[in-house]
Amino acid sequence: MFRRVAIVTDSTACLPPQLTEKLGITVAQIQVRIGDWVEDEVRVPVPRLVDALRGRLDVVTAPPDPGAFFWTYADAAASGAEAIVSLHVSTGLSGTVEAARQAAAQSQVPVHVVDTRTCGMSLGYAVVAAATVAAAGGGVERVVSAAQRTATRSTELLYVDTLEFLKRGGKIGRAAALLGSTLSMKPLLTMSGGQITPLDRVLGAERAVRRLVDIAVKRAGGGQVDIAVEHFDSAERAGSVLQSLRGKLPNVRRFMLTQVSSAIGAHVGPGAVGVTVSPV
């Protein structure tokens, strides 16, 4: 599909393949290593990753190689793109933006690399906003503005069963303040300043998930929003959250239910559920 401005993102955007294909979005794959085995995260079976995490095997994630970005940009240029907007997970969580910038310096067409300072479907909805403007013929400035506006206004909320996996991967930042919690205290987290930060802690999983829903409803307010419910190996819990939100939020343009990418799953751990609230 020809686009005057091509859109590139990374797999932490958690966008369904049918949507990226429809909107002409190219997705660079984060790498996941389990022991000595390395693969694009899209090819990592969730059960294998869950077993590895629970078995305390060595699980590491890494950004796409700059060479992968270079050939992605080259393919876009060969397809007629006059410019590329490359939107990625926060630099506070990954080196993906740096890899993209290294490749952008060698590109035949201008590449505008954007650190969205978020992840998950907050990134995903920003990418969708950018692709929609690009599909309508918008120039680079309008495309970047649409993406940044969506990313900045979106809220990413996260429930995890345990902080253990975020601690292992060094992704918790100030959320380390919650590590003294007893097992019965469940943390709620959010994205702030490009980092995962503590939001609340609640006694018991069921109460924590209900609190997650309540916060999402409050953040949505009365305006029109897009909502995404994301999970890692927790489909039943995520479905319950989605059902609750449907009953409490009458002014939603788009609901989406998706399993997070394996790279995100490797850090949040099994049982995690997230909610993205993205004002339209």
C-alpha positions in Angstrom: 0.0 0.0 0.0 1.6 3.3 -1.1 2.0 6.0 1.4 3.7 9.4 0.8 4.7 9.2 4.5 5.5 5.6 5.7 4.7 4.6 9.2 7.1 2.3 11.2 6.8 1.1 14.8 8.0 -1.7 17.0 6.3 -4.8 18.3 5.7 -3.4 21.8 2.8 -1.4 20.2 0.8 -4.6 20.6 -1.2 -3.9 17.4 -3.1 -6.8 15.9 -1.6 -7.9 12.5 -4.8 -7.4 10.6 -4.9 -3.7 11.8 -1.2 -3.0 10.8 -1.8 -4.6 7.4 -5.0 -2.6 6.8 -3.2 0.7 7.8 0.1 -0.1 6.0 2.1 0.0 9.2 5.5 -1.8 9.3 6.4 -3.4 12.6 10.1 -4.0 13.6 10.4 -6.9 16.0 11.9 -6.7 19.5 14.1 -9.7 20.2 13.5 -12.2 23.1 16.2 -14.5 24.4 15.3 -17.5 26.5 18.5 -19.2 27.6 20.6 -19.5 24.4 17.6 -19.3 22.1 16.9 -15.9 20.4 13.9 -15.1 18.3 11.7 -12.2 17.0 9.1 -11.8 19.7 6.2 -12.5 17.3 7.6 -16.0 16.9 8.0 -16.7 20.7 5.2 -19.0 21.8 3.5 -17.6 24.9 3.4 -21.0 26.7 7.1 -21.4 26.3 7.8 -17.9 27.6 5.4 -18.4 30.6 7.1 -21.6 31.5 10.5 -19.9 31.3 9.5 -17.1 33.5 7.9 -19.3 36.1 10.9 -21.6 35.9 13.3 -18.7 36.5 15.1 -19.2 33.3 17.2 -16.4 31.9 14.8 -14.2 29.8 16.2 -11.1 28.2 14.7 -8.6 25.6 16.7 -6.5 23.1 15.8 -3.9 20.6 15.8 -4.6 16.8 19.2 -4.5 15.3 19.9 -1.2 13.5 20.3 -3.2 10.3 16.7 -4.4 10.6 15.6 -0.8 10.8 17.8 0.2 7.8 16.3 -2.4 5.5 12.8 -1.5 6.7 13.4 2.1 5.8 15.0 1.1 2.5 11.9 -1.0 1.6 9.7 2.0 2.4 11.8 4.3 0.2 11.8 1.7 -2.6 8.0 1.6 -2.4 7.8 5.3 -3.1 7.7 6.9 0.4 9.0 10.4 0.5 9.5 10.4 4.2 9.2 7.9 7.1 7.8 8.5 10.7 9.2 5.8 13.0 7.3 5.7 16.4 8.7 3.7 19.3 8.6 2.5 22.9 10.0 4.9 25.5 13.8 5.2 25.8 13.2 4.8 29.5 12.3 1.2 28.8 14.3 0.2 25.7 17.1 1.1 23.4 14.8 0.8 20.4 14.8 4.5 19.6 18.6 4.6 19.5 18.7 1.7 17.1 16.2 3.4 14.9 18.2 6.7 14.9 21.3 4.9 13.9 19.6 3.4 10.9 17.8 6.7 10.1 21.2 8.4 9.7 21.8 6.1 6.7 18.4 6.3 5.1 17.9 7.5 1.6 14.8 9.4 2.6 14.2 11.5 5.7 13.3 9.5 8.8 11.6 11.2 11.8 12.2 9.0 14.8 9.8 9.7 17.7 10.3 8.6 21.3 6.6 8.3 22.4 7.7 8.0 26.0 5.1 5.2 26.5 4.5 1.6 25.5 1.7 -0.9 24.8 -1.5 0.3 23.3 -0.7 3.9 24.3 2.0 3.5 21.7 -0.3 1.5 19.5 -3.1 4.1 19.4 -0.5 6.8 18.6 0.7 4.7 15.7 -2.9 4.3 14.5 -3.4 8.0 14.7 -0.3 8.6 12.6 -1.2 6.0 10.0 -4.7 7.4 9.7 -3.3 10.9 8.9 -0.7 9.5 6.5 -3.4 7.5 4.7 -5.4 10.7 4.2 -2.3 12.3 2.6 -1.1 14.3 5.5 2.5 15.5 5.6 5.2 14.6 8.1 4.4 17.4 10.5 0.8 16.5 10.7 1.6 12.8 11.1 4.1 13.4 13.9 1.7 15.9 15.6 -1.1 13.4 15.6 1.0 10.7 17.1 2.5 12.9 19.8 -0.9 14.3 20.7 -2.3 10.8 21.1 0.7 9.4 23.0 0.8 12.4 25.4 -2.9 12.3 26.2 -3.1 8.5 26.7 -3.0 6.9 30.1 -1.4 3.4 30.5 -2.5 1.6 33.6 -1.1 -1.8 34.7 -1.9 -4.5 37.2 0.7 -7.1 37.9 0.6 -10.2 40.2 4.1 -9.5 41.3 6.9 -7.0 40.7 9.4 -9.8 40.5 9.7 -9.8 36.7 9.9 -6.0 36.4 12.7 -6.1 39.0 14.6 -8.8 37.1 14.5 -6.7 33.9 15.4 -3.5 35.6 12.2 -1.8 34.4 10.6 -0.6 37.6 12.3 2.7 38.3 10.6 4.5 41.2 8.2 1.5 41.5 11.0 -0.1 43.5 9.3 1.7 46.5 6.6 -1.0 46.3 9.0 -4.0 46.6 8.5 -4.2 50.4 4.9 -5.2 49.9 3.5 -8.4 51.3 2.4 -11.0 48.8 -1.3 -10.1 49.4 -0.6 -6.4 48.4 -1.0 -6.1 44.6 0.6 -3.2 42.8 -0.9 -0.9 40.2 1.5 1.0 38.0 1.4 3.6 35.3 3.7 5.3 32.8 5.0 8.7 33.8 7.9 10.6 32.4 8.7 7.7 30.1 9.1 5.3 33.1 7.0 2.7 34.8 6.0 4.3 38.1 3.9 3.3 41.1 0.2 4.3 41.2 -1.4 2.4 44.0 -1.3 -0.9 45.9 -4.4 -2.8 46.9 -5.0 -5.7 49.2 -5.9 -8.8 47.1 -6.0 -9.4 43.3 -9.7 -9.0 42.8 -9.8 -5.7 44.7 -6.8 -4.5 42.8 -8.4 -5.3 39.4 -11.6 -3.5 40.4 -9.5 -0.5 41.4 -7.8 -0.6 38.0 -11.2 -0.4 36.4 -12.3 2.5 38.6 -9.1 4.5 37.8 -9.6 3.9 34.1 -13.2 5.1 34.3 -12.1 8.3 36.1 -9.3 8.9 33.6 -11.7 8.5 30.7 -14.0 11.2 32.1 -17.0 12.2 30.0 -15.2 12.7 26.7 -15.0 10.2 23.8 -12.1 7.7 24.2 -10.5 4.7 22.7 -10.0 1.8 25.2 -7.7 -1.1 25.1 -7.4 -4.0 27.6 -4.1 -5.8 27.4 -3.0 -8.9 29.2 -0.3 -11.5 29.4 -1.5 -15.1 29.9 -4.6 -13.7 31.7 -7.4 -13.8 29.1 -10.2 -14.5 31.5 -9.2 -11.6 33.8 -8.8 -9.3 30.9 -12.2 -10.3 29.5 -13.8 -9.4 32.9 -12.1 -6.0 32.9 -13.3 -5.3 29.4 -16.9 -6.3 30.3 -16.8 -3.9 33.3 -15.5 -1.1 31.3 -18.2 -1.6 28.6 -20.8 -1.2 31.3 -19.2 1.9 32.9 -18.1 3.9 29.8 -20.8 4.8 27.3 -18.8 7.2 25.2 -16.1 4.8 23.7 -15.3 5.0 20.0 -13.2 1.8 19.9 -12.7 -1.1 22.3 -9.8 -3.5 21.8 -8.8 -6.6 23.6 -5.3 -7.9 23.0 -2.5 -10.0 24.5 0.7 -7.9 25.0 3.8 -8.6 23.0 6.1 -11.2 24.4 8.7 -8.6 25.1 6.3 -6.8 27.4 5.1 -10.1 28.8 8.7 -11.0 29.7 8.8 -8.0 32.1 5.3 -7.8 33.5 4.9 -11.5 34.0 1.9 -13.9 33.8 -1.4 -12.6 35.1 -0.7 -9.0 34.2 -3.6 -6.8 32.9 -3.3 -3.3 31.5 -5.8 -0.7 30.4 -5.1 2.1 27.9 -7.3 5.1 28.0 -6.8 7.3 24.9 -8.9 10.4 24.4 -10.1 10.9 20.9 
